[in-house]
Each structure stands twice: as C-alpha cells, then as structure tokens.
Amino acid sequence: MVHFVAGSAGKLGFTLLSMFYPVIEPAIDHGKLTDWAQCAAPIETAFREVYEAFAADFSV
C-alpha cells in the first residue's frame, strides 16, 4: 500500500508525499516501523500542504 501511494503521489507531482513514503517502506519491511501513530502527523501535514497547493493551482 505504501509503495502504491508513493507512486501515485509522484505521478501527480506531489513531491513531498512521494519522497516521504519510500523512507517509510523499508522501515516497514525491516520491522523497524511498527507503531503507525508516529506517521500520522507527518503524513497529514504533507497531505495538507499538497492539497492546498493543488487547490491554489487549480482554483478549487
């Protein structure tokens, strides 16, 4: 799922999100990230920034 989101974010030009997820993916694969609560705030912040930029660019 993380890989899918990173790819989709990259294709849409959401650089912050596309760069964030590849860092998380290996941590999950190697068992270093087991507490998803750590991820919520940075993901939400990156998403909000991307959303606001998208909305401003396309006047939505």
LUMLUMDREN-2810 file (N, C-alpha, C; in Angstrom, 1 decimal):
<atoms>
<atom><aa>M</aa><ch>A</ch><at>N</at><xx>0.8</xx><yy>-1.2</yy><zz>0.0</zz></atom>
<atom><aa>M</aa><ch>A</ch><at>CA</at><xx>0.0</xx><yy>0.0</yy><zz>0.0</zz></atom>
<atom><aa>M</aa><ch>A</ch><at>C</at><xx>0.9</xx><yy>1.3</yy><zz>0.0</zz></atom>
<atom><aa>V</aa><ch>A</ch><at>N</at><xx>1.9</xx><yy>1.2</yy><zz>0.8</zz></atom>
<atom><aa>V</aa><ch>A</ch><at>CA</at><xx>2.8</xx><yy>2.4</yy><zz>0.9</zz></atom>
<atom><aa>V</aa><ch>A</ch><at>C</at><xx>3.5</xx><yy>2.7</yy><zz>-0.4</zz></atom>
<atom><aa>H</aa><ch>A</ch><at>N</at><xx>3.9</xx><yy>1.6</yy><zz>-1.1</zz></atom>
<atom><aa>H</aa><ch>A</ch><at>CA</at><xx>4.5</xx><yy>1.7</yy><zz>-2.4</zz></atom>
<atom><aa>H</aa><ch>A</ch><at>C</at><xx>3.5</xx><yy>2.3</yy><zz>-3.4</zz></atom>
<atom><aa>F</aa><ch>A</ch><at>N</at><xx>2.3</xx><yy>1.9</yy><zz>-3.4</zz></atom>
<atom><aa>F</aa><ch>A</ch><at>CA</at><xx>1.3</xx><yy>2.4</yy><zz>-4.3</zz></atom>
<atom><aa>F</aa><ch>A</ch><at>C</at><xx>1.0</xx><yy>3.9</yy><zz>-4.1</zz></atom>
<atom><aa>V</aa><ch>A</ch><at>N</at><xx>0.9</xx><yy>4.3</yy><zz>-2.9</zz></atom>
<atom><aa>V</aa><ch>A</ch><at>CA</at><xx>0.7</xx><yy>5.7</yy><zz>-2.6</zz></atom>
<atom><aa>V</aa><ch>A</ch><at>C</at><xx>1.9</xx><yy>6.5</yy><zz>-3.0</zz></atom>
<atom><aa>A</aa><ch>A</ch><at>N</at><xx>3.1</xx><yy>6.1</yy><zz>-2.8</zz></atom>
<atom><aa>A</aa><ch>A</ch><at>CA</at><xx>4.3</xx><yy>6.8</yy><zz>-3.2</zz></atom>
<atom><aa>A</aa><ch>A</ch><at>C</at><xx>4.3</xx><yy>7.0</yy><zz>-4.7</zz></atom>
<atom><aa>G</aa><ch>A</ch><at>N</at><xx>4.0</xx><yy>5.9</yy><zz>-5.5</zz></atom>
<atom><aa>G</aa><ch>A</ch><at>CA</at><xx>4.0</xx><yy>6.0</yy><zz>-6.9</zz></atom>
<atom><aa>G</aa><ch>A</ch><at>C</at><xx>2.9</xx><yy>7.0</yy><zz>-7.4</zz></atom>
<atom><aa>S</aa><ch>A</ch><at>N</at><xx>1.7</xx><yy>6.9</yy><zz>-6.8</zz></atom>
<atom><aa>S</aa><ch>A</ch><at>CA</at><xx>0.6</xx><yy>7.7</yy><zz>-7.2</zz></atom>
<atom><aa>S</aa><ch>A</ch><at>C</at><xx>0.9</xx><yy>9.2</yy><zz>-6.9</zz></atom>
<atom><aa>A</aa><ch>A</ch><at>N</at><xx>1.5</xx><yy>9.4</yy><zz>-5.8</zz></atom>
<atom><aa>A</aa><ch>A</ch><at>CA</at><xx>1.8</xx><yy>10.8</yy><zz>-5.4</zz></atom>
<atom><aa>A</aa><ch>A</ch><at>C</at><xx>2.8</xx><yy>11.4</yy><zz>-6.3</zz></atom>
<atom><aa>G</aa><ch>A</ch><at>N</at><xx>3.8</xx><yy>10.6</yy><zz>-6.7</zz></atom>
<atom><aa>G</aa><ch>A</ch><at>CA</at><xx>4.8</xx><yy>11.0</yy><zz>-7.6</zz></atom>
<atom><aa>G</aa><ch>A</ch><at>C</at><xx>4.3</xx><yy>11.3</yy><zz>-9.0</zz></atom>
<atom><aa>K</aa><ch>A</ch><at>N</at><xx>3.4</xx><yy>10.5</yy><zz>-9.5</zz></atom>
<atom><aa>K</aa><ch>A</ch><at>CA</at><xx>2.8</xx><yy>10.7</yy><zz>-10.8</zz></atom>
<atom><aa>K</aa><ch>A</ch><at>C</at><xx>1.9</xx><yy>12.0</yy><zz>-10.8</zz></atom>
<atom><aa>L</aa><ch>A</ch><at>N</at><xx>1.4</xx><yy>12.4</yy><zz>-9.7</zz></atom>
<atom><aa>L</aa><ch>A</ch><at>CA</at><xx>0.5</xx><yy>13.6</yy><zz>-9.6</zz></atom>
<atom><aa>L</aa><ch>A</ch><at>C</at><xx>1.4</xx><yy>14.8</yy><zz>-9.3</zz></atom>
<atom><aa>G</aa><ch>A</ch><at>N</at><xx>2.7</xx><yy>14.6</yy><zz>-9.1</zz></atom>
<atom><aa>G</aa><ch>A</ch><at>CA</at><xx>3.5</xx><yy>15.8</yy><zz>-8.8</zz></atom>
<atom><aa>G</aa><ch>A</ch><at>C</at><xx>3.6</xx><yy>16.2</yy><zz>-7.3</zz></atom>
<atom><aa>F</aa><ch>A</ch><at>N</at><xx>3.1</xx><yy>15.3</yy><zz>-6.4</zz></atom>
<atom><aa>F</aa><ch>A</ch><at>CA</at><xx>3.1</xx><yy>15.6</yy><zz>-5.0</zz></atom>
<atom><aa>F</aa><ch>A</ch><at>C</at><xx>4.5</xx><yy>15.1</yy><zz>-4.4</zz></atom>
<atom><aa>T</aa><ch>A</ch><at>N</at><xx>5.5</xx><yy>15.9</yy><zz>-4.6</zz></atom>
<atom><aa>T</aa><ch>A</ch><at>CA</at><xx>6.9</xx><yy>15.5</yy><zz>-4.3</zz></atom>
<atom><aa>T</aa><ch>A</ch><at>C</at><xx>7.0</xx><yy>15.2</yy><zz>-2.8</zz></atom>
<atom><aa>L</aa><ch>A</ch><at>N</at><xx>6.5</xx><yy>16.0</yy><zz>-2.0</zz></atom>
<atom><aa>L</aa><ch>A</ch><at>CA</at><xx>6.7</xx><yy>15.7</yy><zz>-0.5</zz></atom>
<atom><aa>L</aa><ch>A</ch><at>C</at><xx>6.1</xx><yy>14.3</yy><zz>-0.1</zz></atom>
<atom><aa>L</aa><ch>A</ch><at>N</at><xx>5.0</xx><yy>14.0</yy><zz>-0.6</zz></atom>
<atom><aa>L</aa><ch>A</ch><at>CA</at><xx>4.4</xx><yy>12.7</yy><zz>-0.3</zz></atom>
<atom><aa>L</aa><ch>A</ch><at>C</at><xx>5.2</xx><yy>11.6</yy><zz>-1.0</zz></atom>
<atom><aa>S</aa><ch>A</ch><at>N</at><xx>5.6</xx><yy>11.8</yy><zz>-2.2</zz></atom>
<atom><aa>S</aa><ch>A</ch><at>CA</at><xx>6.3</xx><yy>10.7</yy><zz>-2.9</zz></atom>
<atom><aa>S</aa><ch>A</ch><at>C</at><xx>7.7</xx><yy>10.5</yy><zz>-2.3</zz></atom>
<atom><aa>M</aa><ch>A</ch><at>N</at><xx>8.3</xx><yy>11.5</yy><zz>-1.7</zz></atom>
<atom><aa>M</aa><ch>A</ch><at>CA</at><xx>9.6</xx><yy>11.3</yy><zz>-1.0</zz></atom>
<atom><aa>M</aa><ch>A</ch><at>C</at><xx>9.4</xx><yy>10.7</yy><zz>0.4</zz></atom>
<atom><aa>F</aa><ch>A</ch><at>N</at><xx>8.3</xx><yy>11.0</yy><zz>1.0</zz></atom>
<atom><aa>F</aa><ch>A</ch><at>CA</at><xx>8.1</xx><yy>10.5</yy><zz>2.4</zz></atom>
<atom><aa>F</aa><ch>A</ch><at>C</at><xx>7.9</xx><yy>9.0</yy><zz>2.5</zz></atom>
<atom><aa>Y</aa><ch>A</ch><at>N</at><xx>7.0</xx><yy>8.5</yy><zz>1.6</zz></atom>
<atom><aa>Y</aa><ch>A</ch><at>CA</at><xx>6.7</xx><yy>7.1</yy><zz>1.7</zz></atom>
<atom><aa>Y</aa><ch>A</ch><at>C</at><xx>7.8</xx><yy>6.2</yy><zz>1.4</zz></atom>
<atom><aa>P</aa><ch>A</ch><at>N</at><xx>8.7</xx><yy>6.4</yy><zz>0.4</zz></atom>
<atom><aa>P</aa><ch>A</ch><at>CA</at><xx>9.9</xx><yy>5.5</yy><zz>0.2</zz></atom>
<atom><aa>P</aa><ch>A</ch><at>C</at><xx>10.8</xx><yy>5.4</yy><zz>1.5</zz></atom>
<atom><aa>V</aa><ch>A</ch><at>N</at><xx>10.8</xx><yy>6.4</yy><zz>2.3</zz></atom>
<atom><aa>V</aa><ch>A</ch><at>CA</at><xx>11.5</xx><yy>6.3</yy><zz>3.6</zz></atom>
<atom><aa>V</aa><ch>A</ch><at>C</at><xx>10.8</xx><yy>5.3</yy><zz>4.5</zz></atom>
<atom><aa>I</aa><ch>A</ch><at>N</at><xx>9.5</xx><yy>5.4</yy><zz>4.5</zz></atom>
<atom><aa>I</aa><ch>A</ch><at>CA</at><xx>8.7</xx><yy>4.5</yy><zz>5.4</zz></atom>
<atom><aa>I</aa><ch>A</ch><at>C</at><xx>8.7</xx><yy>3.1</yy><zz>5.0</zz></atom>
<atom><aa>E</aa><ch>A</ch><at>N</at><xx>8.7</xx><yy>2.9</yy><zz>3.7</zz></atom>
<atom><aa>E</aa><ch>A</ch><at>CA</at><xx>8.6</xx><yy>1.5</yy><zz>3.2</zz></atom>
<atom><aa>E</aa><ch>A</ch><at>C</at><xx>9.7</xx><yy>0.6</yy><zz>3.6</zz></atom>
<atom><aa>P</aa><ch>A</ch><at>N</at><xx>11.0</xx><yy>0.9</yy><zz>3.6</zz></atom>
<atom><aa>P</aa><ch>A</ch><at>CA</at><xx>12.0</xx><yy>0.0</yy><zz>4.1</zz></atom>
<atom><aa>P</aa><ch>A</ch><at>C</at><xx>11.9</xx><yy>-0.2</yy><zz>5.6</zz></atom>
<atom><aa>A</aa><ch>A</ch><at>N</at><xx>11.5</xx><yy>0.8</yy><zz>6.3</zz></atom>
<atom><aa>A</aa><ch>A</ch><at>CA</at><xx>11.4</xx><yy>0.7</yy><zz>7.7</zz></atom>
<atom><aa>A</aa><ch>A</ch><at>C</at><xx>10.3</xx><yy>-0.4</yy><zz>8.1</zz></atom>
<atom><aa>I</aa><ch>A</ch><at>N</at><xx>9.2</xx><yy>-0.4</yy><zz>7.3</zz></atom>
<atom><aa>I</aa><ch>A</ch><at>CA</at><xx>8.2</xx><yy>-1.4</yy><zz>7.5</zz></atom>
<atom><aa>I</aa><ch>A</ch><at>C</at><xx>8.7</xx><yy>-2.8</yy><zz>7.1</zz></atom>
<atom><aa>D</aa><ch>A</ch><at>N</at><xx>9.3</xx><yy>-2.8</yy><zz>6.0</zz></atom>
<atom><aa>D</aa><ch>A</ch><at>CA</at><xx>9.9</xx><yy>-4.1</yy><zz>5.5</zz></atom>
<atom><aa>D</aa><ch>A</ch><at>C</at><xx>10.8</xx><yy>-4.8</yy><zz>6.5</zz></atom>
<atom><aa>H</aa><ch>A</ch><at>N</at><xx>11.6</xx><yy>-3.9</yy><zz>7.2</zz></atom>
<atom><aa>H</aa><ch>A</ch><at>CA</at><xx>12.6</xx><yy>-4.5</yy><zz>8.1</zz></atom>
<atom><aa>H</aa><ch>A</ch><at>C</at><xx>12.2</xx><yy>-4.5</yy><zz>9.5</zz></atom>
<atom><aa>G</aa><ch>A</ch><at>N</at><xx>10.9</xx><yy>-4.3</yy><zz>9.8</zz></atom>
<atom><aa>G</aa><ch>A</ch><at>CA</at><xx>10.3</xx><yy>-4.4</yy><zz>11.1</zz></atom>
<atom><aa>G</aa><ch>A</ch><at>C</at><xx>10.7</xx><yy>-3.2</yy><zz>12.0</zz></atom>
<atom><aa>K</aa><ch>A</ch><at>N</at><xx>11.3</xx><yy>-2.1</yy><zz>11.5</zz></atom>
<atom><aa>K</aa><ch>A</ch><at>CA</at><xx>11.7</xx><yy>-1.0</yy><zz>12.3</zz></atom>
<atom><aa>K</aa><ch>A</ch><at>C</at><xx>10.5</xx><yy>0.0</yy><zz>12.6</zz></atom>
<atom><aa>L</aa><ch>A</ch><at>N</at><xx>9.5</xx><yy>-0.1</yy><zz>11.8</zz></atom>
<atom><aa>L</aa><ch>A</ch><at>CA</at><xx>8.3</xx><yy>0.8</yy><zz>12.0</zz></atom>
<atom><aa>L</aa><ch>A</ch><at>C</at><xx>7.1</xx><yy>-0.1</yy><zz>12.3</zz></atom>
<atom><aa>T</aa><ch>A</ch><at>N</at><xx>6.7</xx><yy>-0.1</yy><zz>13.5</zz></atom>
<atom><aa>T</aa><ch>A</ch><at>CA</at><xx>5.6</xx><yy>-1.0</yy><zz>13.9</zz></atom>
<atom><aa>T</aa><ch>A</ch><at>C</at><xx>4.5</xx><yy>-0.1</yy><zz>14.5</zz></atom>
<atom><aa>D</aa><ch>A</ch><at>N</at><xx>4.8</xx><yy>1.1</yy><zz>14.9</zz></atom>
<atom><aa>D</aa><ch>A</ch><at>CA</at><xx>3.8</xx><yy>2.0</yy><zz>15.5</zz></atom>
<atom><aa>D</aa><ch>A</ch><at>C</at><xx>3.4</xx><yy>3.0</yy><zz>14.5</zz></atom>
<atom><aa>W</aa><ch>A</ch><at>N</at><xx>2.3</xx><yy>2.8</yy><zz>13.8</zz></atom>
<atom><aa>W</aa><ch>A</ch><at>CA</at><xx>1.8</xx><yy>3.8</yy><zz>12.8</zz></atom>
<atom><aa>W</aa><ch>A</ch><at>C</at><xx>1.5</xx><yy>5.1</yy><zz>13.3</zz></atom>
<atom><aa>A</aa><ch>A</ch><at>N</at><xx>1.3</xx><yy>5.2</yy><zz>14.6</zz></atom>
<atom><aa>A</aa><ch>A</ch><at>CA</at><xx>0.9</xx><yy>6.5</yy><zz>15.2</zz></atom>
<atom><aa>A</aa><ch>A</ch><at>C</at><xx>2.0</xx><yy>7.6</yy><zz>15.0</zz></atom>
<atom><aa>Q</aa><ch>A</ch><at>N</at><xx>3.2</xx><yy>7.1</yy><zz>14.8</zz></atom>
<atom><aa>Q</aa><ch>A</ch><at>CA</at><xx>4.3</xx><yy>8.1</yy><zz>14.6</zz></atom>
<atom><aa>Q</aa><ch>A</ch><at>C</at><xx>4.2</xx><yy>8.7</yy><zz>13.2</zz></atom>
<atom><aa>C</aa><ch>A</ch><at>N</at><xx>3.5</xx><yy>8.1</yy><zz>12.3</zz></atom>
<atom><aa>C</aa><ch>A</ch><at>CA</at><xx>3.4</xx><yy>8.5</yy><zz>10.9</zz></atom>
<atom><aa>C</aa><ch>A</ch><at>C</at><xx>2.3</xx><yy>9.5</yy><zz>10.7</zz></atom>
<atom><aa>A</aa><ch>A</ch><at>N</at><xx>1.3</xx><yy>9.4</yy><zz>11.5</zz></atom>
<atom><aa>A</aa><ch>A</ch><at>CA</at><xx>0.0</xx><yy>10.2</yy><zz>11.2</zz></atom>
<atom><aa>A</aa><ch>A</ch><at>C</at><xx>0.3</xx><yy>11.7</yy><zz>11.0</zz></atom>
<atom><aa>A</aa><ch>A</ch><at>N</at><xx>1.0</xx><yy>12.3</yy><zz>11.9</zz></atom>
<atom><aa>A</aa><ch>A</ch><at>CA</at><xx>1.2</xx><yy>13.8</yy><zz>11.9</zz></atom>
<atom><aa>A</aa><ch>A</ch><at>C</at><xx>2.0</xx><yy>14.2</yy><zz>10.6</zz></atom>
<atom><aa>P</aa><ch>A</ch><at>N</at><xx>3.1</xx><yy>13.6</yy><zz>10.3</zz></atom>
<atom><aa>P</aa><ch>A</ch><at>CA</at><xx>3.9</xx><yy>14.0</yy><zz>9.2</zz></atom>
<atom><aa>P</aa><ch>A</ch><at>C</at><xx>3.1</xx><yy>13.7</yy><zz>7.8</zz></atom>
<atom><aa>I</aa><ch>A</ch><at>N</at><xx>2.4</xx><yy>12.6</yy><zz>7.8</zz></atom>
<atom><aa>I</aa><ch>A</ch><at>CA</at><xx>1.6</xx><yy>12.3</yy><zz>6.6</zz></atom>
<atom><aa>I</aa><ch>A</ch><at>C</at><xx>0.5</xx><yy>13.3</yy><zz>6.4</zz></atom>
<atom><aa>E</aa><ch>A</ch><at>N</at><xx>-0.2</xx><yy>13.6</yy><zz>7.5</zz></atom>
<atom><aa>E</aa><ch>A</ch><at>CA</at><xx>-1.3</xx><yy>14.6</yy><zz>7.4</zz></atom>
<atom><aa>E</aa><ch>A</ch><at>C</at><xx>-0.7</xx><yy>16.0</yy><zz>7.0</zz></atom>
<atom><aa>T</aa><ch>A</ch><at>N</at><xx>0.4</xx><yy>16.4</yy><zz>7.6</zz></atom>
<atom><aa>T</aa><ch>A</ch><at>CA</at><xx>1.0</xx><yy>17.7</yy><zz>7.2</zz></atom>
<atom><aa>T</aa><ch>A</ch><at>C</at><xx>1.4</xx><yy>17.7</yy><zz>5.8</zz></atom>
<atom><aa>A</aa><ch>A</ch><at>N</at><xx>2.0</xx><yy>16.7</yy><zz>5.3</zz></atom>
<atom><aa>A</aa><ch>A</ch><at>CA</at><xx>2.4</xx><yy>16.7</yy><zz>3.9</zz></atom>
<atom><aa>A</aa><ch>A</ch><at>C</at><xx>1.2</xx><yy>16.7</yy><zz>3.0</zz></atom>
<atom><aa>F</aa><ch>A</ch><at>N</at><xx>0.2</xx><yy>15.9</yy><zz>3.3</zz></atom>
<atom><aa>F</aa><ch>A</ch><at>CA</at><xx>-1.0</xx><yy>15.8</yy><zz>2.5</zz></atom>
<atom><aa>F</aa><ch>A</ch><at>C</at><xx>-1.7</xx><yy>17.2</yy><zz>2.5</zz></atom>
<atom><aa>R</aa><ch>A</ch><at>N</at><xx>-1.8</xx><yy>17.9</yy><zz>3.6</zz></atom>
<atom><aa>R</aa><ch>A</ch><at>CA</at><xx>-2.5</xx><yy>19.2</yy><zz>3.7</zz></atom>
<atom><aa>R</aa><ch>A</ch><at>C</at><xx>-1.7</xx><yy>20.2</yy><zz>2.8</zz></atom>
<atom><aa>E</aa><ch>A</ch><at>N</at><xx>-0.4</xx><yy>20.2</yy><zz>2.9</zz></atom>
<atom><aa>E</aa><ch>A</ch><at>CA</at><xx>0.4</xx><yy>21.1</yy><zz>2.0</zz></atom>
<atom><aa>E</aa><ch>A</ch><at>C</at><xx>0.2</xx><yy>20.9</yy><zz>0.5</zz></atom>
<atom><aa>V</aa><ch>A</ch><at>N</at><xx>0.1</xx><yy>19.6</yy><zz>0.2</zz></atom>
<atom><aa>V</aa><ch>A</ch><at>CA</at><xx>-0.1</xx><yy>19.2</yy><zz>-1.2</zz></atom>
<atom><aa>V</aa><ch>A</ch><at>C</at><xx>-1.5</xx><yy>19.6</yy><zz>-1.6</zz></atom>
<atom><aa>Y</aa><ch>A</ch><at>N</at><xx>-2.5</xx><yy>19.4</yy><zz>-0.8</zz></atom>
<atom><aa>Y</aa><ch>A</ch><at>CA</at><xx>-3.9</xx><yy>19.7</yy><zz>-1.1</zz></atom>
<atom><aa>Y</aa><ch>A</ch><at>C</at><xx>-4.0</xx><yy>21.2</yy><zz>-1.3</zz></atom>
<atom><aa>E</aa><ch>A</ch><at>N</at><xx>-3.4</xx><yy>22.0</yy><zz>-0.4</zz></atom>
<atom><aa>E</aa><ch>A</ch><at>CA</at><xx>-3.5</xx><yy>23.4</yy><zz>-0.5</zz></atom>
<atom><aa>E</aa><ch>A</ch><at>C</at><xx>-2.9</xx><yy>24.0</yy><zz>-1.8</zz></atom>
<atom><aa>A</aa><ch>A</ch><at>N</at><xx>-1.7</xx><yy>23.4</yy><zz>-2.1</zz></atom>
<atom><aa>A</aa><ch>A</ch><at>CA</at><xx>-1.0</xx><yy>23.8</yy><zz>-3.4</zz></atom>
<atom><aa>A</aa><ch>A</ch><at>C</at><xx>-1.9</xx><yy>23.4</yy><zz>-4.6</zz></atom>
<atom><aa>F</aa><ch>A</ch><at>N</at><xx>-2.4</xx><yy>22.2</yy><zz>-4.6</zz></atom>
<atom><aa>F</aa><ch>A</ch><at>CA</at><xx>-3.3</xx><yy>21.8</yy><zz>-5.7</zz></atom>
<atom><aa>F</aa><ch>A</ch><at>C</at><xx>-4.5</xx><yy>22.7</yy><zz>-5.8</zz></atom>
<atom><aa>A</aa><ch>A</ch><at>N</at><xx>-5.1</xx><yy>23.0</yy><zz>-4.7</zz></atom>
<atom><aa>A</aa><ch>A</ch><at>CA</at><xx>-6.3</xx><yy>23.8</yy><zz>-4.7</zz></atom>
<atom><aa>A</aa><ch>A</ch><at>C</at><xx>-6.0</xx><yy>25.2</yy><zz>-5.2</zz></atom>
<atom><aa>A</aa><ch>A</ch><at>N</at><xx>-4.9</xx><yy>25.7</yy><zz>-4.9</zz></atom>
<atom><aa>A</aa><ch>A</ch><at>CA</at><xx>-4.5</xx><yy>27.1</yy><zz>-5.3</zz></atom>
<atom><aa>A</aa><ch>A</ch><at>C</at><xx>-4.2</xx><yy>27.1</yy><zz>-6.8</zz></atom>
<atom><aa>D</aa><ch>A</ch><at>N</at><xx>-3.5</xx><yy>26.0</yy><zz>-7.3</zz></atom>
<atom><aa>D</aa><ch>A</ch><at>CA</at><xx>-3.1</xx><yy>26.0</yy><zz>-8.7</zz></atom>
<atom><aa>D</aa><ch>A</ch><at>C</at><xx>-4.3</xx><yy>25.8</yy><zz>-9.6</zz></atom>
<atom><aa>F</aa><ch>A</ch><at>N</at><xx>-5.3</xx><yy>25.1</yy><zz>-9.1</zz></atom>
<atom><aa>F</aa><ch>A</ch><at>CA</at><xx>-6.4</xx><yy>24.8</yy><zz>-10.0</zz></atom>
<atom><aa>F</aa><ch>A</ch><at>C</at><xx>-7.7</xx><yy>25.5</yy><zz>-9.6</zz></atom>
<atom><aa>S</aa><ch>A</ch><at>N</at><xx>-7.6</xx><yy>26.4</yy><zz>-8.7</zz></atom>
<atom><aa>S</aa><ch>A</ch><at>CA</at><xx>-8.7</xx><yy>27.3</yy><zz>-8.2</zz></atom>
<atom><aa>S</aa><ch>A</ch><at>C</at><xx>-9.9</xx><yy>26.4</yy><zz>-7.8</zz></atom>
<atom><aa>V</aa><ch>A</ch><at>N</at><xx>-9.6</xx><yy>25.4</yy><zz>-7.0</zz></atom>
<atom><aa>V</aa><ch>A</ch><at>CA</at><xx>-10.7</xx><yy>24.6</yy><zz>-6.4</zz></atom>
<atom><aa>V</aa><ch>A</ch><at>C</at><xx>-10.8</xx><yy>24.7</yy><zz>-5.0</zz></atom>
</atoms>
